[in-house]
Amino acid sequence: MPENGKKTQKTGKPKRKKTLKVSNQIPPKRRREIKKALDAHEPARPEWDRLAGAKQHRFFGKRIKPGTIRQVELPLLDVKLGDSWPTPVTIIHGIRPGPTITITGGVHGDEMVGQVATSLLSQNVFTDPGRPLDPEMMAGTIRLAPVLNPPGLTRQRRYFPDGRDLNREFPGSETGSTTGRVANRVLKELITGSDYLLDLHTAARGRDNLPQVRADLAHPPSNRIARAFGIEVILDSKGPKGSMRRSAVDFGIGSLTYEGGGANLADHEAVQIAIHGILNVLRSLHVIPGNPSRPKFRLLASGSTWVRADEGGLLDLFVSRGSFVQEGEVIGRIVDPQRPSDSADIIAPARGIFICTANNPIVTPGTPVGHLLPVTRGINLIRKGLDKKTNKLIVSGSKGEPIWREDFEVEEIMIEGEWSGGGVDAEWQRDWPTASEKEHVEASEEEDAD
């Protein structure tokens, strides 16, 4: 210590962020296209001023005051007779100016992960004072639309009643098919006017997706939020023709698709990772306070391989979503119940990670059993992100307790009485217990009570 008794402060360069390592599987030509697009991009000056006060947010004829939350019903069809399929849109309008982020789920009625995640974000555990989406702490506006296919949700079906896929009908038309009219209404009333779009999905029925992000990485705003989502796997694609994401990019809106889990399941891990990623994006855009978390590494890809069955029968798949395999590895076996002594092995065509696997055991020749992301670079980097026991990729955001579940004091209600038949499961027993057996059970229960 110096003679004057005062502690001296260490001086030096400020700490630099650790460089995020990337395992880039994108071909060189596409990488150059992405770099050129990013280098040429000049961010437009936002219309809003962070230092100014927020104005009222307008949505479908309604006004939402700064620092408030409001739910507005958006009819998906403009009709005087029949069902207009109204769907709830929760609008969280911050106290300060900022971007408008629209988060959608349920484009396919049987995909529950997006519907659950988006619904949870509108709950008090997220929006109460001091919580992540407290409007009094927010800048900008969040629009939450959990169910964009109400009839599909009711019927637990992927498509609309006319048999069409909403995610292939954009931009739609006011005078087109039923689903095309819904697409046109969603685009005009919900998507346009947004700065960013996060569309949440799962795999189709019979499949299970590894949590992943899909975005056009040559579109700078989409590139930004795809990386900000904070998970390992990012697939570079423009999106299918007619998809909501592709149409949004055509309007200059930064867009991504999140995929995780399978149809008709509220996959806990996929929901948790979706919310983890959404909060990361909101922090990155300075909509909510805090710093976004980053994965240990990032895997970028723009190509994949479907592994298909060459025989028919019952599938015994040895891998699941996130499994890392080597070329030539046996990943499954097909057996025929009518010829139990015969079987056919399924071989991995390349080294890589399964970003999707089948969960329906019935296959015919040509049935896809897995979606493989070939990996040629950064092998050691990827190995560090694998679970040592299962050899599966650990996706950022999958660990820890879900933020939407809190510990509450449980009030106990005591109900006195006797079980019919002598026990809670007595009605399921084939034979009633004898008197001596009942005495033994009662004695055992007393011992356990201590």
Secondary structure, 3 states (H helix, E strand, C coil): CCCCCCCCCCCCCCCCCCCCEEEECCCHHHHHHHHHHHHHCCCCCCCCCCCCCCCCEEECCEEECCCEEEEEEEECCCCCCCCCCEEEEEEEECCEEEEEEEEECCCCCCCHHHHHHHHHHCCHHHHCCCCCCCHHHCEEEEEEECCCCHHHHHHCCCCCCCCCCHHHCCCCCCCCCHHHHHHHHHHHHHHCCCCEEEEEECCCCCEEEEEEEEECCCCHHHHHHHHHCCCCEEEECCCCCCCHHHHHHHCCCEEEEEEEECCCCCCHHHHHHHHHHHHHHHHHCCCCCCCCCCCCEEEEECCCEEEECCCCEEEEECCCCCEEECCCCEEEEEEECCEEEEEEEEECCCCEEEEEEECCCEECCCCEEEEEEECCCCHHHHHCCECCCCCEECCCCCCCCCCCCCCCCCCCCCCCCCCHHHCCCHHHCCCCCCHHHHHHHHHHHHHHHC
